[in-house]
């Protein structure tokens, strides 16, 4: 597209995408991208040369058009990595058409929300006390989901594999189960079947959580589970799905007490309880603002967003005279500057606990 614009002085540049379904379910397709322009065109004997590194069309003015001759070479390499191909059709003085074809592409699932829970209600929802069994083998994912739910009066019971989920479902009789699919010892599908077969746990709704976005997989999840969520789990989607199964109403300005059961700590939480002389209402408003920003940051985990969050915490800590927030903010900023991604993720996941301690 950049080349098409650069080499087209008049006329137009057209970008189009064609989808060719390869099976009756529409789960596999060929994608054909075409960038067509009415620019200067390419001579017949130069069509393959332009795909070589540091090669440009003969007679091309580097002062006028610039470039190093790497763009199309890199493009071809990227396309070939995806098992695709790139071709060019062109006529000197009449324009060019570059076509990228990617074959047998798996189609991702489309997120479907029936609209039974309006967006306005999601943002102001308050659940009645309930017990949730969270089944997930990766600790960071458990911490993230618990952080999403920390403002509600939920008792969170944790299991790290399907085998534990079967046992804890029978013991605790939770109101809802959040079940990861890919787990060691016993996967989510197998655990779900055992839970459904047990008359004491068969009534418990189970929401599957999957990293797969393939349409075939999601169709299977729809048929077997009560509902499903795709990773990375977004706060709005999690609340929307939970609201289908747990009693709720509009929330008031409060921070309900929560209980975590069987929490396994694999890294130290070093931040000590902070103190501040700021008016409690101002502090409460700050805590709510922090959690709103944290949810946004957690959904994408982009370094720029995390760094912005850290700066906001540092600035707020000085106004609130809260050393704990200031120390955490500086640690978080340091991880973004040094690109310590794993440590950054752990720090972000810790924030709800820190916010609760202020």
WOQUI-V552341 format. One record per residue. RES is the residue in three letters. SS is DSSP state (2 for helix, 1 for strand, 0 for the rest). Layout:
{{RES | SS} {RES | SS}}
This chain:
{{UNK | 0} {UNK | 2} {UNK | 2} {UNK | 2} {UNK | 2} {UNK | 2} {UNK | 0} {UNK | 0} {UNK | 0} {UNK | 0} {UNK | 0} {UNK | 0} {UNK | 1} {UNK | 1} {UNK | 1} {UNK | 1} {UNK | 1} {UNK | 1} {UNK | 1} {UNK | 1} {UNK | 1} {UNK | 0} {UNK | 0} {UNK | 0} {UNK | 0} {UNK | 0} {UNK | 0} {UNK | 1} {UNK | 1} {UNK | 1} {UNK | 1} {UNK | 1} {UNK | 1} {UNK | 1} {UNK | 1} {UNK | 1} {UNK | 1} {UNK | 0} {UNK | 0} {UNK | 0} {UNK | 0} {UNK | 0} {UNK | 0} {UNK | 2} {UNK | 2} {UNK | 2} {UNK | 0} {UNK | 0} {UNK | 2} {UNK | 2} {UNK | 2} {UNK | 0} {UNK | 0} {UNK | 0} {UNK | 0} {UNK | 0} {UNK | 0} {UNK | 0} {UNK | 0} {UNK | 0} {UNK | 0} {UNK | 2} {UNK | 2} {UNK | 2} {UNK | 2} {UNK | 0} {UNK | 0} {UNK | 0} {UNK | 0} {UNK | 0} {UNK | 2} {UNK | 2} {UNK | 2} {UNK | 2} {UNK | 2} {UNK | 2} {UNK | 2} {UNK | 2} {UNK | 2} {UNK | 2} {UNK | 2} {UNK | 0} {UNK | 0} {UNK | 0} {UNK | 1} {UNK | 1} {UNK | 1} {UNK | 1} {UNK | 1} {UNK | 1} {UNK | 1} {UNK | 0} {UNK | 0} {UNK | 0} {UNK | 1} {UNK | 1} {UNK | 1} {UNK | 1} {UNK | 1} {UNK | 1} {UNK | 1} {UNK | 1} {UNK | 1} {UNK | 1} {UNK | 1} {UNK | 1} {UNK | 0} {UNK | 1} {UNK | 0} {UNK | 0} {UNK | 0} {UNK | 0} {UNK | 0} {UNK | 0} {UNK | 0} {UNK | 0} {UNK | 0} {UNK | 0} {UNK | 2} {UNK | 2} {UNK | 2} {UNK | 2} {UNK | 0} {UNK | 0} {UNK | 1} {UNK | 1} {UNK | 1} {UNK | 0} {UNK | 0} {UNK | 1} {UNK | 1} {UNK | 1} {UNK | 1} {UNK | 1} {UNK | 1} {UNK | 0} {UNK | 0} {UNK | 0} {UNK | 2} {UNK | 2} {UNK | 2} {UNK | 2} {UNK | 2} {UNK | 2} {UNK | 2} {UNK | 2} {UNK | 2} {UNK | 2} {UNK | 2} {UNK | 0} {UNK | 0} {UNK | 0} {UNK | 0} {UNK | 1} {UNK | 1} {UNK | 1} {UNK | 1} {UNK | 1} {UNK | 1} {UNK | 0} {UNK | 0} {UNK | 2} {UNK | 2} {UNK | 2} {UNK | 2} {UNK | 2} {UNK | 2} {UNK | 2} {UNK | 2} {UNK | 2} {UNK | 2} {UNK | 2} {UNK | 0} {UNK | 0} {UNK | 0} {UNK | 1} {UNK | 1} {UNK | 1} {UNK | 1} {UNK | 1} {UNK | 0} {UNK | 0} {UNK | 0} {UNK | 0} {UNK | 0} {UNK | 0} {UNK | 0} {UNK | 2} {UNK | 2} {UNK | 2} {UNK | 2} {UNK | 2} {UNK | 2} {UNK | 2} {UNK | 2} {UNK | 2} {UNK | 2} {UNK | 0} {UNK | 0} {UNK | 0} {UNK | 0} {UNK | 0} {UNK | 0} {UNK | 0} {UNK | 1} {UNK | 1} {UNK | 1} {UNK | 1} {UNK | 1} {UNK | 1} {UNK | 0} {UNK | 0} {UNK | 0} {UNK | 1} {UNK | 2} {UNK | 2} {UNK | 2} {UNK | 2} {UNK | 2} {UNK | 2} {UNK | 2} {UNK | 2} {UNK | 2} {UNK | 2} {UNK | 0} {UNK | 0} {UNK | 1} {UNK | 1} {UNK | 1} {UNK | 1} {UNK | 0} {UNK | 0} {UNK | 0} {UNK | 0} {UNK | 2} {UNK | 2} {UNK | 2} {UNK | 2} {UNK | 2} {UNK | 2} {UNK | 2} {UNK | 2} {UNK | 0} {UNK | 0} {UNK | 0} {UNK | 0} {UNK | 0} {UNK | 1} {UNK | 1} {UNK | 1} {UNK | 0} {UNK | 0} {UNK | 0} {UNK | 0} {UNK | 0} {UNK | 0} {UNK | 0} {UNK | 0} {UNK | 1} {UNK | 1} {UNK | 1} {UNK | 0} {UNK | 0} {UNK | 0} {UNK | 0} {UNK | 0} {UNK | 0} {UNK | 0} {UNK | 0} {UNK | 0} {UNK | 0} {UNK | 0} {UNK | 0} {UNK | 0} {UNK | 0} {UNK | 0} {UNK | 0} {UNK | 0} {UNK | 0} {UNK | 2} {UNK | 2} {UNK | 2} {UNK | 2} {UNK | 2} {UNK | 2} {UNK | 2} {UNK | 2} {UNK | 2} {UNK | 2} {UNK | 2} {UNK | 2} {UNK | 2} {UNK | 2} {UNK | 2} {UNK | 2} {UNK | 2} {UNK | 2} {UNK | 2} {UNK | 2} {UNK | 2} {UNK | 0} {UNK | 0} {UNK | 2} {UNK | 2} {UNK | 2} {UNK | 2} {UNK | 2} {UNK | 2} {UNK | 2} {UNK | 2} {UNK | 2} {UNK | 2} {UNK | 2} {UNK | 2} {UNK | 2} {UNK | 2} {UNK | 2} {UNK | 2} {UNK | 2} {UNK | 2} {UNK | 0} {UNK | 0} {UNK | 2} {UNK | 2} {UNK | 2} {UNK | 2} {UNK | 2} {UNK | 2} {UNK | 2} {UNK | 2} {UNK | 2} {UNK | 2} {UNK | 2} {UNK | 2} {UNK | 2} {UNK | 2} {UNK | 2} {UNK | 0} {UNK | 0} {UNK | 0} {UNK | 2} {UNK | 2} {UNK | 2} {UNK | 2} {UNK | 2} {UNK | 2} {UNK | 2} {UNK | 2} {UNK | 2} {UNK | 2} {UNK | 2} {UNK | 2} {UNK | 2} {UNK | 2} {UNK | 2} {UNK | 2} {UNK | 2} {UNK | 0}}
